Amino acid sequence: MDTRERLIESTRELLWERGYVGTSPKAIQARAGAGQGSMYHHFQGKPDLARAAIVRSAAELRDRAESAFTGPGSVLDRVAAYLRRERDVLKGCPVGSLTQDPDVMADPGLRRPVEETFAWLTDRLAGLLTEGRANGELDAALDPRATAAALVAVLQGGYVLARAAGSPDMYAQAVDGALGLLAARTR
């Protein structure tokens, strides 16, 4: 992995662990094993590097989601595969946790990839649910857009509940509850 990649990956990890303010250029450089000159050779500064890291985390989230969404099975199977995929629940969502970071939310350049990721995820889930309605798998009265927003909220809220309880079981319960509600809308 070259220096630029090490800087991005180190920043991703630090943003997830410490947030934007806690992610100092010195900490990034130390974790990446790169000097100050290398960092500023590849990036204009901390905001530029943080944006690259957030964009990378968002792309990874999308890739993992898309893998589940295009997998085998019914719409409900694919939604369940996404919600139940292996993840470090107690660490939280690397993109969702950024919404709690006031410095990220105050900077349009850092906020934009977070907003775009949640918009994409909600749109993608709504598309799957629309597909389920169209193929007769889901009740025609189901509102795909509202249900997709609820699923995203359950996912992010599940992380919060798990972290608060110190147990991934809370995440699993939230997901099981949402999938149970969705299964009740199958035909």
C-alpha positions, 0 to 999 in steps of 0.5 A: 500500500502506498503512502497516499493509501496508508494516509487515507486508511489511517484517517478512516480508522481515526475518524471512526475511533476519535471523530474529526477533532480527535483526528490530528494530522500528527496522529494520522501521520503516526498511524500511517507511518508517513511524514508531514511532507508526505501528507501535504504532498498528497493532500492540501490539509486535514479537511482534504484528507478527511474528505477522501477518507469519508468518501472511501468509507461511503464507497465501501458501505455502498459496495457492501450494501450493493452486494447484499441487494443484488444477491440471491433470493426474494426482496425480503431475503436481500434486505435481511442479508444487508441488515444482518451482514457481518459488521462491528456493531459495537464500533458503530457505522463509520459513516453514520457516526459522522452525523454526530460529529459537529465539525463534519456536519458544519463543513459542507465538503465533509457533510456531502458524502455522508448525506449522499450515502444515506440518500443512496441507501434510502433510494436503493432500499426504496427501489427494492421495496418497490420491486417487491410490491411490483412482483407481488411479494409485498403488500401493495399498500406498503410505502416503499420510501417511508419503509426504506427510511424506517429501515435506515433509521433502524439500522443506525438506531440499532448501532446506538442501542448496541453501543449503549448496552455494550451488546450486539444483541440490541442491534440484532433485536432491532433488525429482527423487529424491523424484518418482522414488521416487513415480513408481516407485509408480505403476501 
